Amino acid sequence: MCGKRKNGKALYYGVLVLLLGVLVFSSVKIISYMMEKKASERNQRELIDQVVTPVTPSETDGIDNSGTKDNTGDTTTGNEPDYISVDFSTLQAKYPDVVGWLYCANTGLNYPIVQTAEEGGDGSSNKNGTVFLDWRCNSDFTSQNNLIYGHNMKTGRMFAPIVKYRDQSFYDAHPYMYLYTPNQLYKVNLFAGMVTPHDSTVYSYSLSAD
């Protein structure tokens, strides 16, 4: 009987130590994730402060898909301006992999676009990732079909706001976004959205009439 009790206590304490180890490991991972998340948000905000400048409508007079004036009279909405200006000289001096910037006022979409095999705008590992252009597309976005990828983060960052387009009222409030490049500004009119498998034909790099 005494031997069984000792074995029972040993098993009990063994399981207890194991559970404590799992708890400590999980806590460290959670804290590490939260710290990385906060660091990512801080770095993104600092980057925006360094290279992004709000622009009033009078400074642009409207810009259409080809980068020419259209006089549509776009106005500032919400807390963010409809237009911004991106200092690509400063941006690319620090992050040479940056090829563009995606912006949609008052949605949370305000990110540089990189074209690189690395994860993170500065080449470092970052679980929050970055927005990137498929390496098979032209870096100046002249491909027929330009594939831009971004994580759907549970925190609401990266491309998570795109899911909100399932709501018609969200689309009505944000029917377009802007794609900035070093040489061109594109107004991207949004007309369709879909959930598609990874092998869908939507991932083609050229468009066909077939």
C-alpha positions as YAML, in Angstrom:
chain: A
units: angstrom
residues:
- id: 1
  name: MET
  ca: [0.00, 0.00, 0.00]
- id: 2
  name: CYS
  ca: [2.79, 2.38, 0.92]
- id: 3
  name: GLY
  ca: [4.51, 1.79, -2.42]
- id: 4
  name: LYS
  ca: [1.28, 2.51, -4.32]
- id: 5
  name: ARG
  ca: [0.80, 5.79, -2.43]
- id: 6
  name: LYS
  ca: [4.33, 6.88, -3.24]
- id: 7
  name: ASN
  ca: [3.81, 6.00, -6.90]
- id: 8
  name: GLY
  ca: [0.51, 7.90, -6.87]
- id: 9
  name: LYS
  ca: [2.15, 10.99, -5.39]
- id: 10
  name: ALA
  ca: [5.00, 10.78, -7.89]
- id: 11
  name: LEU
  ca: [2.51, 10.62, -10.76]
- id: 12
  name: TYR
  ca: [0.50, 13.50, -9.27]
- id: 13
  name: TYR
  ca: [3.54, 15.75, -8.94]
- id: 14
  name: GLY
  ca: [4.77, 14.68, -12.36]
- id: 15
  name: VAL
  ca: [1.49, 15.69, -13.98]
- id: 16
  name: LEU
  ca: [1.47, 18.93, -11.97]
- id: 17
  name: VAL
  ca: [4.96, 19.84, -13.16]
- id: 18
  name: LEU
  ca: [3.96, 19.01, -16.73]
- id: 19
  name: LEU
  ca: [0.85, 21.23, -16.53]
- id: 20
  name: LEU
  ca: [2.86, 24.06, -15.00]
- id: 21
  name: GLY
  ca: [5.38, 23.72, -17.81]
- id: 22
  name: VAL
  ca: [2.62, 23.91, -20.42]
- id: 23
  name: LEU
  ca: [1.16, 26.97, -18.64]
- id: 24
  name: VAL
  ca: [4.51, 28.74, -18.56]
- id: 25
  name: PHE
  ca: [5.22, 27.88, -22.20]
- id: 26
  name: SER
  ca: [1.78, 29.09, -23.31]
- id: 27
  name: SER
  ca: [2.14, 32.29, -21.29]
- id: 28
  name: VAL
  ca: [5.54, 33.02, -22.83]
- id: 29
  name: LYS
  ca: [4.16, 32.44, -26.35]
- id: 30
  name: ILE
  ca: [1.16, 34.70, -25.69]
- id: 31
  name: ILE
  ca: [3.31, 37.45, -24.21]
- id: 32
  name: SER
  ca: [5.78, 37.12, -27.08]
- id: 33
  name: TYR
  ca: [2.96, 37.38, -29.62]
- id: 34
  name: MET
  ca: [1.45, 40.42, -27.92]
- id: 35
  name: MET
  ca: [4.84, 42.13, -27.73]
- id: 36
  name: GLU
  ca: [5.47, 41.44, -31.41]
- id: 37
  name: LYS
  ca: [1.99, 42.70, -32.26]
- id: 38
  name: LYS
  ca: [2.55, 45.94, -30.37]
- id: 39
  name: ALA
  ca: [6.01, 46.34, -31.92]
- id: 40
  name: SER
  ca: [4.53, 45.78, -35.39]
- id: 41
  name: GLU
  ca: [1.81, 48.36, -34.78]
- id: 42
  name: ARG
  ca: [4.36, 50.84, -33.42]
- id: 43
  name: ASN
  ca: [6.69, 50.31, -36.39]
- id: 44
  name: GLN
  ca: [3.82, 50.72, -38.82]
- id: 45
  name: ARG
  ca: [2.73, 53.95, -37.16]
- id: 46
  name: GLU
  ca: [6.29, 55.28, -37.15]
- id: 47
  name: LEU
  ca: [6.67, 54.39, -40.82]
- id: 48
  name: ILE
  ca: [3.44, 56.16, -41.70]
- id: 49
  name: ASP
  ca: [4.55, 59.23, -39.77]
- id: 50
  name: GLN
  ca: [7.86, 59.24, -41.66]
- id: 51
  name: VAL
  ca: [6.69, 58.80, -45.26]
- id: 52
  name: VAL
  ca: [2.95, 59.54, -45.45]
- id: 53
  name: THR
  ca: [1.49, 63.03, -45.65]
- id: 54
  name: PRO
  ca: [-2.25, 63.84, -45.80]
- id: 55
  name: VAL
  ca: [-3.31, 65.62, -48.98]
- id: 56
  name: THR
  ca: [-6.37, 67.82, -49.38]
- id: 57
  name: PRO
  ca: [-8.63, 67.45, -52.46]
- id: 58
  name: SER
  ca: [-7.58, 70.88, -53.74]
- id: 59
  name: GLU
  ca: [-4.03, 69.57, -54.12]
- id: 60
  name: THR
  ca: [-5.13, 66.71, -56.37]
- id: 61
  name: ASP
  ca: [-8.35, 67.82, -58.14]
- id: 62
  name: GLY
  ca: [-9.32, 64.16, -58.45]
- id: 63
  name: ILE
  ca: [-7.39, 61.28, -60.00]
- id: 64
  name: ASP
  ca: [-8.79, 58.46, -62.08]
- id: 65
  name: ASN
  ca: [-7.52, 54.93, -62.72]
- id: 66
  name: SER
  ca: [-4.85, 56.04, -65.18]
- id: 67
  name: GLY
  ca: [-3.53, 58.78, -62.93]
- id: 68
  name: THR
  ca: [-5.15, 61.63, -64.88]
- id: 69
  name: LYS
  ca: [-7.48, 64.25, -63.46]
- id: 70
  name: ASP
  ca: [-11.19, 63.48, -63.44]
- id: 71
  name: ASN
  ca: [-12.64, 66.36, -61.37]
- id: 72
  name: THR
  ca: [-14.87, 64.05, -59.34]
- id: 73
  name: GLY
  ca: [-14.63, 66.28, -56.31]
- id: 74
  name: ASP
  ca: [-13.55, 63.61, -53.81]
- id: 75
  name: THR
  ca: [-13.71, 64.94, -50.27]
- id: 76
  name: THR
  ca: [-12.16, 64.07, -46.93]
- id: 77
  name: THR
  ca: [-14.31, 61.60, -45.00]
- id: 78
  name: GLY
  ca: [-14.13, 60.46, -41.40]
- id: 79
  name: ASN
  ca: [-10.89, 61.06, -39.55]
- id: 80
  name: GLU
  ca: [-8.56, 60.22, -42.43]
- id: 81
  name: PRO
  ca: [-8.08, 62.14, -45.67]
- id: 82
  name: ASP
  ca: [-9.22, 60.62, -48.93]
- id: 83
  name: TYR
  ca: [-5.76, 61.23, -50.40]
- id: 84
  name: ILE
  ca: [-2.25, 60.87, -49.05]
- id: 85
  name: SER
  ca: [1.23, 61.51, -50.39]
- id: 86
  name: VAL
  ca: [3.93, 58.83, -50.05]
- id: 87
  name: ASP
  ca: [7.62, 59.75, -49.91]
- id: 88
  name: PHE
  ca: [9.01, 56.80, -51.84]
- id: 89
  name: SER
  ca: [12.54, 58.18, -51.86]
- id: 90
  name: THR
  ca: [12.75, 57.99, -48.08]
- id: 91
  name: LEU
  ca: [10.76, 54.75, -47.97]
- id: 92
  name: GLN
  ca: [12.85, 52.85, -50.52]
- id: 93
  name: ALA
  ca: [16.12, 54.13, -49.06]
- id: 94
  name: LYS
  ca: [15.25, 52.18, -45.92]
- id: 95
  name: TYR
  ca: [13.20, 49.38, -47.48]
- id: 96
  name: PRO
  ca: [14.34, 48.81, -51.08]
- id: 97
  name: ASP
  ca: [11.84, 45.95, -51.53]
- id: 98
  name: VAL
  ca: [8.89, 48.35, -51.37]
- id: 99
  name: VAL
  ca: [7.15, 48.71, -54.74]
- id: 100
  name: GLY
  ca: [3.93, 50.46, -53.76]
- id: 101
  name: TRP
  ca: [1.54, 51.59, -51.06]
- id: 102
  name: LEU
  ca: [-2.12, 50.62, -50.59]
- id: 103
  name: TYR
  ca: [-4.48, 53.07, -48.92]
- id: 104
  name: CYS
  ca: [-8.20, 53.21, -48.23]
- id: 105
  name: ALA
  ca: [-9.32, 55.96, -45.88]
- id: 106
  name: ASN
  ca: [-10.99, 55.00, -42.60]
- id: 107
  name: THR
  ca: [-10.70, 51.25, -43.16]
- id: 108
  name: GLY
  ca: [-7.33, 50.43, -41.59]
- id: 109
  name: LEU
  ca: [-5.82, 49.70, -45.01]
- id: 110
  name: ASN
  ca: [-2.68, 51.82, -45.05]
- id: 111
  name: TYR
  ca: [0.32, 49.63, -45.86]
- id: 112
  name: PRO
  ca: [3.44, 49.48, -48.00]
- id: 113
  name: ILE
  ca: [3.58, 46.73, -50.62]
- id: 114
  name: VAL
  ca: [6.79, 44.76, -50.98]
- id: 115
  name: GLN
  ca: [7.95, 42.26, -53.56]
- id: 116
  name: THR
  ca: [10.30, 39.85, -51.86]
- id: 117
  name: ALA
  ca: [10.49, 36.27, -50.65]
- id: 118
  name: GLU
  ca: [11.18, 37.50, -47.10]
- id: 119
  name: GLU
  ca: [8.44, 37.95, -44.49]
- id: 120
  name: GLY
  ca: [8.44, 41.49, -43.13]
- id: 121
  name: GLY
  ca: [9.13, 44.81, -44.84]
- id: 122
  name: ASP
  ca: [12.67, 45.00, -43.47]
- id: 123
  name: GLY
  ca: [13.54, 41.38, -44.29]
- id: 124
  name: SER
  ca: [13.03, 40.19, -40.71]
- id: 125
  name: SER
  ca: [10.59, 37.55, -39.54]
- id: 126
  name: ASN
  ca: [7.28, 39.01, -38.42]
- id: 127
  name: LYS
  ca: [4.16, 36.95, -37.71]
- id: 128
  name: ASN
  ca: [2.03, 39.96, -38.66]
- id: 129
  name: GLY
  ca: [3.69, 39.76, -42.07]
- id: 130
  name: THR
  ca: [3.34, 42.46, -44.67]
- id: 131
  name: VAL
  ca: [1.36, 43.17, -47.83]
- id: 132
  name: PHE
  ca: [3.25, 41.83, -50.82]
- id: 133
  name: LEU
  ca: [3.03, 41.64, -54.59]
- id: 134
  name: ASP
  ca: [3.43, 38.19, -56.14]
- id: 135
  name: TRP
  ca: [7.03, 37.83, -57.34]
- id: 136
  name: ARG
  ca: [5.83, 36.76, -60.79]
- id: 137
  name: CYS
  ca: [4.08, 40.10, -61.36]
- id: 138
  name: ASN
  ca: [5.85, 43.17, -62.73]
- id: 139
  name: SER
  ca: [7.13, 45.33, -59.91]
- id: 140
  name: ASP
  ca: [5.60, 48.43, -61.54]
- id: 141
  name: PHE
  ca: [2.13, 46.81, -61.58]
- id: 142
  name: THR
  ca: [1.99, 46.67, -65.39]
- id: 143
  name: SER
  ca: [1.02, 42.99, -65.40]
- id: 144
  name: GLN
  ca: [-2.47, 42.27, -66.68]
- id: 145
  name: ASN
  ca: [-3.42, 40.79, -63.32]
- id: 146
  name: ASN
  ca: [-1.50, 41.99, -60.26]
- id: 147
  name: LEU
  ca: [-1.81, 39.67, -57.26]
- id: 148
  name: ILE
  ca: [-1.42, 41.38, -53.90]
- id: 149
  name: TYR
  ca: [-1.48, 39.25, -50.76]
- id: 150
  name: GLY
  ca: [-2.05, 40.10, -47.11]
- id: 151
  name: HIS
  ca: [-2.95, 38.20, -43.94]
- id: 152
  name: ASN
  ca: [-6.51, 38.23, -42.57]
- id: 153
  name: MET
  ca: [-5.40, 38.97, -39.00]
- id: 154
  name: LYS
  ca: [-7.74, 38.25, -36.08]
- id: 155
  name: THR
  ca: [-6.48, 41.50, -34.58]
- id: 156
  name: GLY
  ca: [-8.14, 43.41, -37.43]
- id: 157
  name: ARG
  ca: [-4.82, 44.36, -39.00]
- id: 158
  name: MET
  ca: [-3.44, 43.73, -42.49]
- id: 159
  name: PHE
  ca: [-6.21, 42.61, -44.91]
- id: 160
  name: ALA
  ca: [-8.79, 41.84, -42.21]
- id: 161
  name: PRO
  ca: [-10.88, 44.93, -43.17]
- id: 162
  name: ILE
  ca: [-11.55, 43.40, -46.60]
- id: 163
  name: VAL
  ca: [-13.92, 40.89, -44.97]
- id: 164
  name: LYS
  ca: [-16.12, 43.84, -44.02]
- id: 165
  name: TYR
  ca: [-16.97, 44.29, -47.70]
- id: 166
  name: ARG
  ca: [-19.54, 41.53, -47.23]
- id: 167
  name: ASP
  ca: [-21.63, 44.31, -45.73]
- id: 168
  name: GLN
  ca: [-23.16, 46.45, -48.47]
- id: 169
  name: SER
  ca: [-23.06, 49.56, -46.28]
- id: 170
  name: PHE
  ca: [-19.30, 49.17, -45.82]
- id: 171
  name: TYR
  ca: [-18.84, 48.90, -49.58]
- id: 172
  name: ASP
  ca: [-21.05, 51.95, -50.14]
- id: 173
  name: ALA
  ca: [-18.83, 53.93, -47.76]
- id: 174
  name: HIS
  ca: [-15.56, 52.65, -49.27]
- id: 175
  name: PRO
  ca: [-16.12, 51.76, -52.96]
- id: 176
  name: TYR
  ca: [-12.51, 52.36, -53.98]
- id: 177
  name: MET
  ca: [-8.95, 52.45, -52.67]
- id: 178
  name: TYR
  ca: [-5.69, 53.94, -53.90]
- id: 179
  name: LEU
  ca: [-2.57, 52.20, -55.12]
- id: 180
  name: TYR
  ca: [0.49, 54.44, -54.92]
- id: 181
  name: THR
  ca: [3.69, 53.60, -56.81]
- id: 182
  name: PRO
  ca: [6.89, 55.64, -57.24]
- id: 183
  name: ASN
  ca: [5.71, 56.74, -60.69]
- id: 184
  name: GLN
  ca: [1.94, 56.51, -60.67]
- id: 185
  name: LEU
  ca: [-1.19, 56.87, -58.53]
- id: 186
  name: TYR
  ca: [-4.07, 54.52, -59.32]
- id: 187
  name: LYS
  ca: [-7.64, 54.81, -58.12]
- id: 188
  name: VAL
  ca: [-8.81, 51.20, -57.74]
- id: 189
  name: ASN
  ca: [-12.55, 50.89, -58.16]
- id: 190
  name: LEU
  ca: [-13.86, 47.82, -56.32]
- id: 191
  name: PHE
  ca: [-16.52, 45.89, -58.22]
- id: 192
  name: ALA
  ca: [-16.45, 42.27, -57.01]
- id: 193
  name: GLY
  ca: [-15.32, 40.03, -54.17]
- id: 194
  name: MET
  ca: [-15.27, 36.29, -53.72]
- id: 195
  name: VAL
  ca: [-13.96, 33.48, -51.54]
- id: 196
  name: THR
  ca: [-11.92, 31.24, -53.81]
- id: 197
  name: PRO
  ca: [-9.75, 28.10, -53.49]
- id: 198
  name: HIS
  ca: [-5.98, 28.35, -53.81]
- id: 199
  name: ASP
  ca: [-6.00, 26.83, -57.31]
- id: 200
  name: SER
  ca: [-8.65, 29.15, -58.74]
- id: 201
  name: THR
  ca: [-8.12, 30.68, -62.18]
- id: 202
  name: VAL
  ca: [-8.32, 34.10, -60.51]
- id: 203
  name: TYR
  ca: [-4.63, 33.60, -59.68]
- id: 204
  name: SER
  ca: [-3.65, 33.81, -63.36]
- id: 205
  name: TYR
  ca: [-1.10, 36.48, -64.30]
- id: 206
  name: SER
  ca: [-2.70, 37.41, -67.58]
- id: 207
  name: LEU
  ca: [-6.33, 38.01, -68.47]
- id: 208
  name: SER
  ca: [-8.07, 36.23, -71.34]
- id: 209
  name: ALA
  ca: [-11.35, 36.76, -73.14]
- id: 210
  name: ASP
  ca: [-11.97, 32.99, -73.09]
...
